[in-house]
Amino acid sequence: MKIGVLIPVYNAAKTIGQTLESVLNQTELPYEICIVDDGSTDETETIVRQYAHEDNTILWKIVQKPNGGLGSARNSGLEVMTSDYIALLDADDVWTPRKIEHTRSYLESHPETDLLYHPIWEWRSESGMMHKRRDAKLDSIEVIWLKNPITPSATVLRKDAMKWEFDTDPNIHGVEDALLWTRAYHDGLNIRRMGFVDTQYRVNHGMTKDKSAHDKRIGAALKKAVEAGWVSEALLSRISHFRAYHNARQFHKAGEFKSAVEAYKNSEVGLKVSMLKTLASLKIKA
């Protein structure tokens, strides 16, 4: 069984070294490491090539391409990799030392697995603080969009399970992974969860800093899922209402009352929501 690692990078000079160290310090090394440089303009390429030059135990593949976004970069890597299983890893996240060992053991025990994922540590690299993100059982497409159980850096794909292809539309940048998981679930692929928490996911970095734009991208991705027939209009409505309520609660607790009121208006109508909306309009936290 060959396990490879796919790492898309874009101006990741500040973090890629730490990410690669976490791969090279595994108790079991991968068969190959594919780095896709998506048009970086900083020192990313120099750092990556230095690591590749110093290591001759792993098959390194370095792909350079014009900037096309995260989905495009991952697709370029998937095209050239030859491993049986491909573990995704973002250039600002890191793995715990037994990630690949745990992955191999699980896949040997569950060879029918098409997509394997596991829980993550949310990691604040500046302070070193970590806590395990709560994850839900993936028993419906709805869970993918409401609970976000599958993080790319904690995901392994069986290469031949289907043609893994991320959407490259810039309007859904950052949620192209959820769209692909939706397709995989809809098509009946075998998606399994491993209990080990083997990924440290860096928070307050990259997309996680811009919530409003991220929500718009989720909306655009869900529209694509409806058009493809993977999500029904009824399910889209439930997801939209739930997300609006979740956002309203965050705004309300933060004292952003005007935004809270607007978000409550977009969530499902009910006594509880009406009461909360009234409190927010009176600028009373709840």
N, C-alpha and C positions, 0 to 999 in steps of 0.2 A: 504494500500500500504506500503510494507516494502522496505526501502532503506538502503543498506549496503555499507560499504566502504572497498575497497581492497587496501592494501598498501604493496608492496613488498619491502623488506629492505636488504641491503648488506653493512655492515660496515658504517652504517648511524648514528653513535652515535652523531655526531656534529649537525645533522639537524632533527632527528626524533622527538625530544621533541617539537620543534616548529611546526612541521607538525601535531602532535597529538593534541597540544593545539588548533590549528585552527579548528580541528574537534570537540573537546569537548566544544569549545566556540560558537558553532553554535546556532542560535535561535531555531532550531529544531534539536534534536539529531538523529543520525541514529539508525536503529534497531540493526545492528551488525557492528563490526569492525574486519576485518580479517587481521592479520599481518603475512606475509610469510617471515620468516628469511632464506635467501638463503645462509646459511653457513657463517654468520658473524663471525669474529674473534676479534672484538672490544667489546665495552660495550653496543652494540645495544640491546641484549636480556635483560640485566638488566634494562635498561631504559624502554623498552616496558612493561615488567612485572610489573614494579613499577606503571606505569599508569593504567594497567589493574587491579591491586590489589586495587588501590585507587578509582576505579569507579565501581559501581554495578548497574548502570542504563542502561548499554548497554551490549549486548551479545558479549563477546570478544572471538575470535578464534585465537590462536597463533600456526602457523604451522612452524616447523623447518625441514629443508631439506639440503642435501649437495648442494654445489654451482652448479647451473645449468644454470644461466643466467636469465635475466629479463622475457623472455617469459615463461620459465619453472616455475618461481615463481608465475607469474600471473595465469598460468594454475592450479597450486596447490590450489590457493585460490578459483578460480572459481569452483573447484570440491567440496569444502566443504561448500560454502556459500549457504544460503537458502532464501535470500532476493529476492523480485520480481525484483528489479532493483539494479545494482551494479555500484557504482561510483568509478572510478579508481583514485588513488592519489599516486604520487611518493613520496619517503621519503625525498626529499629535496624541495618540493613545499608546498604551503599553500593555504587555502581557505579563502575567505572573509566570514564574519559571517552569511550571509543569503544564502549561496550556497545551502544547502539542502532544505530550505524553498522555494527558487525560483524553484528548481528542482521539488519538489512535486507539486507545483502549475502548472507548465508547463505540467507535465505528466498527471495530472488530466484533464487538458483542451485538451490534445492531446494524448489520450490513445493508439493511433495506432503507437506511436513512438517506434522504435526498438533500435535506437542509437541516443542519444542526446548529443550535444556538444555546447560549447559557446566560445567566444573570451577569450583571456588571457592578463594579465599584464606581460610584461617582466620585471623582478625584479632583481635588483642588490642589494643583501642583505647587502653587506658591506657598501654601501652608503645610502640604502633605496630608491634609485631612481627607478621609475617605468614609463613605457609608454605602451600604449595599442598596441599590435601587430596588424598590418593590416591583416584582414582575408578576404578571397574571398568566394563568393557563391559557394557551392559545387554542381556543376551541371555536373560534368564529373569525370571520374577516373583520367584524366590528372591533374586536380586541386589538387588532393591528393598529387601528387608527385612534383608539381611545386610550389604550394602555401602553402602547409602544414597547412591546416585550422584546423585539428583535433589534439589537444594535449591530451595525455592520462589523465593528471590530470584535464582536463576539459571535460571528457567524462563519460557518464552514459549508461550502457548496460541493455536492458531488457533481463533477464536471459534466458527466454524461446524462444527468437526470433530465435536462432539457437545455435548450439554447438560452443560457443566462445572458440577458441583455437589458441593461439599464436604460431608461428613457433619458434622452439628452436635451430635452426642452429646458432652457434656462429658467423658465417660469416655475419649475418645480425643483430647482436646485436644493439639495438637502433632504428631500423626501422621495427621491427616485427609488430609494431602497424599499420604502413601505409599499410603493406601487408594484415593485417586482415581487415582494412577499405576497401581496394580494393576488397577483396572477398565479403564483405557485400554489397558494392555498386553493384558489378557485379551480385550478387544473388537477387537483387531487394528489399533489406530491406529498411524500412522507416527510413531515416536519416534526422534529423531535427536540426536546429540551434536555440539556445536560446540567446537572446540579452544581457543578464546580463554578465558582465565581473567579474566572481567570482573566478578566480584562479590566484595566483601569481606564475609565472614560473621562477625559479631561473636560470639565465643565467651565463655564465662563470663558469659552474660547471659540472662535469661529462663529458658526450660525447660531449657537445657543444664546448669543448676546442680543440678537435682534428678533424678539418674539413676534412683533406685528408682521414683519415681512415673512417670517416662517409660517404664520397662520394663513397668509395669502397663498403661499406655495402649497400648503396642505389642501386648500380649497381647489386649486388648479389641478392637483394630482387626483383628487377624488372625482373631479369632473371627467378626467381621462378614464378613470376606472369605470364610471357609469357608461361612458361611450363604448368601452370595450366589452361591456356586459358582465364585468366581474363584481359590480356593486349595483344593487337595485336602487331605484329612486326612493323607496321607503327607507332603506337602510341609510342612504345618504342623508335623509331628513333627520333620522335619529342621531346620527353621528354629528351633524351640524348643530342640532339643539344641545346635545351634551357638551360639545366643545365650547359653545357660547356660554353655557352655564358655568363650566370650569373656569373660563376666562373671567367671567363676572365675579366669581368668588375670589379670584386672585386680585383683581382690581379693588374689590370691596375691602378685603383685608388690608390692602396696602394704602387705603385712604384715597384711592383715585376714583372718587364717587361718580363723576360725570361718565367716565369710561365704563364703570360698573353698571350704571343705569342703561346705557346703550346695549351692553352685552346681555343684560337680563331680558331686554326686549326681544332679543333674537333666540332666547332659550324657550323651552316648552312652557306653556301657560299653566299655572297652578297656584294654589293658595300659598305655598312656601315661597315660590318665586315672586309672587306679587308682594308678599310681606317684605322680602329682602330688597326688592326694587324700591319700595316705599322708604325703607330705612336708608338706602343709599341716596335717594333723592333728598332726604333730610340730613344727609352727611353724618349718619350714625354708623359706626363700624359694627359689623356682625360676623 
